[in-house]
Amino acid sequence: MAVSECDFRNTEDFDWRRYIDLTKPKVVMLIVFTALVGMLLSSPDMIPFTTLIFGLVGIGLAAAAGAALNQIIDQKIDAIMDRTHKRPLPTGDIDAPHAIYFAVTLIILAMLVLGFLVNVLTMILSLTAFIGYAVIYTIYLKRSTPQNIVWGGIAGALPPLLGWTAATGELAYEPIILVALIFVWTPPHFWALAIKRRKEYAQAGIPMLPVTHGVNHTKKQILIYSMVLFAVSLGPYVIGMNGLIYLVGAVGLGLKFLYHTIKLFQTDGDAQAMPTFVYSIMYLSTLFAVLLVDHYGHYLWIYYFS
């Protein structure tokens, strides 16, 4: 039985899980995790439980709303590309009106939670990130410049700052280092995937760097960005936000990232593109986990041995 265009009532084909798919849950989970790290690093003490929960819920809802709006705007492009053609809108599992209602509901809920239960600063910054990703990046940057992922990455890099402001209500320089880290990480992460999917992007008319400037140029840019990333990743240690545990982890993870990007640069074609992309995800999540291990290990050391 086919799904009707605008009405899911009393139909066996309705699947609430497709609404979850509309939010890009894996991406949202990484966003919430990096926000959690920013939140926990903001203080040596435990964050109040209500602040932690409502902060993460609000940030997660805003990220989910941005992902849903991104899929609404990109549904024609998604239908063309192998990587995305099974998303809820191209398959017809969810129609555009329902998707719009869903996205609007999510962003309204996010703003209410953050504005009334967290703080106004985090609400404003989350709304800025939402507009930056779902509107400025998706509508304009993605379709107009091969540097789309660079400038569009600013919005995606904000979660650690959002977590920090959710916990403190104030801006600070420390989370800016974490924002810079994600910002520099984003191009080599996404361009590795774009190399593999360059024919699909070309078919969809998206000017990704491998499409406009070729694979070799993109590999060179990935290598350059990974070198800058290695330097930026040392920032939390340099400014004294984290200690030796983090330094060792950052150096080890960074050298492995450089190994992947050097191998990508030296290997013909796109055979090394997906291994580099997959490692880049593990790199970021593990690096942020090491931030927490170092943070709490440092304070436990002081508590027990000082």
Buried (B, 14 or more C-beta within 10 A) or exposed (E): EEBBEEEBEEEEEBBEEBBEBBBBBEBBEBBBBBBBBBBBBBEEEEBEEEBBBBBBBBBBBBBBBBBBBBBBBBBEBBBBBEEBEEBBBBBEBBBEEBBEEBBEEBBEBBBEBBBEBBBEBBBBBBBBBBBBBBBBBBBEBBBEBBBBBBBBBBBBBBBBBBBBBBBBEEEEEBBBBBBBBBBBBBBBBBBBBBBBBBEBBBBBEBBBBBBBBEBEEBBBBBBBBBBBBBEBBBBBBEEEBBBEBBBEBBBEBBEBBBEBBBEBBEBEEBEBBBBBBEBBEEBBBBBBEBBBEBBBBBEEEEEEEE
